[in-house]
């Protein structure tokens, strides 16, 4: 498990989840199980934990513990998956939105631009579009939008045009072919940073990550008990904006609703006024944590 993924902001996340020994909790991103195992350490014999992951690879990390329930599902189905298991309310929800180290290191999954592998990037390999489908079938305009929104890249039209020229000759089916296709517009000084953002944008699109996040946040209001905590760790400015808006207003657009008397009717109390970020020591030990931001709210 330790080789699979190093959990980010572990101590801070568990402290701010404010775990009750007999409570019921949901870990929306099980991965290597680092956060889940620490939650279990805080639970008594009557506590329960439901850990979600759509990637069946993660099942191998599941602890043998009667209090633990592995849910092989995308967290966008949070409420219905819990109800199927007889759970209507939980005391806390934790979501670490980062991609596990395992996915970057497992080259055949196609998440990394290092080496050559099928251009896949699906978290759930049971079906759906691959990154190759996106790269070969979307219009130049659609590709430029994806790279701008999810990769925050400049000159996205040039990148899309490079891809269009390459795929006109031969479909782009591997990570190395994609790297070669965008080589003419890859800055030599920041090649690694550029490709990281490019691959990130495709991964977010392939897995519908922003839509899934919005759905899970909206459902969290329905399943959290009053006084229950919501802890979210994000790694991308668009994710963080969605989380920040939701915590502030109770909806992902950030629109604060008011009652008849003009008073705000937000369903959450902000626990962390500013996002919590990793310490310099944590970043040195785990460089992949450097862009993490954690926000916490409590349901009224």
Rosetta blueprint (number, residue, H / E / L):
1 X L
2 X L
3 X L
4 X L
5 X L
6 X L
7 X L
8 X L
9 X L
10 X H
11 X H
12 X H
13 X H
14 X H
15 X H
16 X H
17 X H
18 X L
19 X L
20 X L
21 X L
22 X L
23 X L
24 X E
25 X E
26 X E
27 X E
28 X L
29 X L
30 X L
31 X L
32 X L
33 X L
34 X H
35 X H
36 X H
37 X H
38 X H
39 X H
40 X H
41 X H
42 X H
43 X L
44 X L
45 X L
46 X L
47 X L
48 X E
49 X E
50 X E
51 X E
52 X E
53 X L
54 X L
55 X L
56 X H
57 X H
58 X H
59 X H
60 X H
61 X H
62 X L
63 X L
64 X L
65 X L
66 X L
67 X L
68 X E
69 X E
70 X E
71 X E
72 X L
73 X L
74 X L
75 X H
76 X H
77 X H
78 X H
79 X H
80 X H
81 X H
82 X H
83 X H
84 X H
85 X L
86 X L
87 X L
88 X L
89 X L
90 X E
91 X E
92 X E
93 X E
94 X E
95 X E
96 X E
97 X L
98 X L
99 X L
100 X L
101 X H
102 X H
103 X H
104 X H
105 X H
106 X L
107 X H
108 X H
109 X H
110 X L
111 X L
112 X L
113 X L
114 X L
115 X L
116 X L
117 X L
118 X E
119 X L
120 X L
121 X L
122 X L
123 X L
124 X L
125 X L
126 X L
127 X L
128 X L
129 X L
130 X L
131 X H
132 X H
133 X H
134 X H
135 X H
136 X H
137 X H
138 X L
139 X L
140 X H
141 X H
142 X H
143 X H
144 X H
145 X H
146 X H
147 X H
148 X H
149 X H
150 X H
151 X H
152 X L
153 X L
154 X L
155 X L
156 X H
157 X H
158 X H
159 X H
160 X H
161 X H
162 X H
163 X H
164 X H
165 X H
166 X H
167 X H
168 X H
169 X H
170 X L
171 X L
172 X L
173 X L
174 X E
175 X H
176 X H
177 X H
178 X H
179 X H
180 X H
181 X H
182 X L
183 X H
184 X H
185 X H
186 X L
187 X L
188 X L
189 X L
190 X L
191 X H
192 X H
193 X H
194 X H
195 X H
196 X H
197 X H
198 X H
199 X H
200 X H
201 X H
202 X H
203 X H
204 X H
205 X H
206 X H
207 X L
208 X L
209 X H
210 X H
211 X H
212 X H
213 X H
214 X H
215 X H
216 X H
217 X H
218 X H
219 X H
220 X H
221 X H
222 X H
223 X H
224 X E
225 X E
226 X E
227 X E
228 X E
229 X E
230 X E
231 X E
232 X E
233 X E
234 X E
235 X L
236 X L
237 X H
238 X H
239 X H
240 X H
241 X H
242 X H
243 X H
244 X H
245 X H
246 X H
247 X H
248 X H
249 X H
250 X L
251 X L
252 X L
253 X L
254 X L
255 X L
256 X L
257 X L
258 X E
259 X L
260 X L
261 X L
262 X L
263 X L
264 X E
265 X L
266 X L
267 X L
268 X E
269 X E
270 X E
271 X L
272 X L
273 X L
274 X L
275 X L
276 X E
277 X L
278 X L
279 X L
280 X H
281 X H
282 X H
283 X H
284 X H
285 X H
286 X L
287 X H
288 X H
289 X H
290 X L
291 X L
292 X L
293 X E
294 X E
295 X E
296 X E
297 X E
298 X E
299 X E
300 X L
